[in-house]
């Protein structure tokens, strides 16, 4: 089967690439994007490829448009070998070049074999060639429209290409093919949200939860939806549901939800509760630069920006090689108007990382008039 790493966790309608992660943010990005982690590929790995053998047992030999006559058993054997080779490519961290060439030859040999088109799309996704991948998925679906998992993958790639209408069509088709599958409705709700079809997104997410009440991503989507409408009490209720259902082993998911809850609390003018929420994280998670920044905003809202700066100064003392701590400490000291301390932190930043992108801005602020002000709820 195709390994789930094949579709990287940055997949989502909001993110522009498949293979590049982003720093955590407490901004307006949808948490669901962070936690629809490889669902499309993982499911294809478990369901689609498993079904290939069954499908080909049911197929009758038929002529192909390519140079070789179609033989289901031979195609299956060749496909499995190519699939395994591709899996090893990812495991070893190699480029997709070798697999791409061999899978293209396979597709030329069996041009009307839908699973071959899907495998080629997977390889192209790994190579970050999204347009070509989408074209191959469409060809696979033209050959065999009854592939809900391929519709799911096609819709997710369409999102990455900002083709939201196409994504909606693919997800809706998947729902039509398997109405009892909650995940398909979850993806459809997500793309509705990205299109700002808020009521359709809410209704579809609730339908997904009626089918599977443990679907934490649906609760997270509802939380973001209500937060966008400034219904923060409802948003907090839904993010608590998401946290209750999140897998204990999925710490990246839990971290995203905790930060989201803390953000909602700050927006609801509850900085103390936000700080307590962030302190529920593990020790190593609490010293992440993004989490420290969340905590710093809380202290600033509480009128104690010196504690905001101290968070990063203490973290820098524990890890003197972390230039981001020095940059943040300088920034918070500047907000307090403590130019001397900010200058010391800037000097430390230059020593640790002379090419840090924050240096020009900090230098400009030190040259300019004194600035004061606290951060907002973020």
ZITARA-V994242 format. One record per helix or strand of 2 or more residues. SS is the DSSP state (h for helix, s for strand). FROM is the first residue (numbers start at 1). TO is the last residue. Records with the same first field share a line. If there is no record, write none. Layout:
# ZITARA-V994242
SS: FROM-TO, FROM-TO
This chain:
# ZITARA-V994242
h: 4-6, 31-35, 39-58, 72-91, 97-109, 114-126, 130-143, 148-160, 164-177, 182-194, 198-211, 216-228, 232-245, 251-267, 271-278, 283-286, 289-301, 305-318, 323-336, 339-352, 359-367
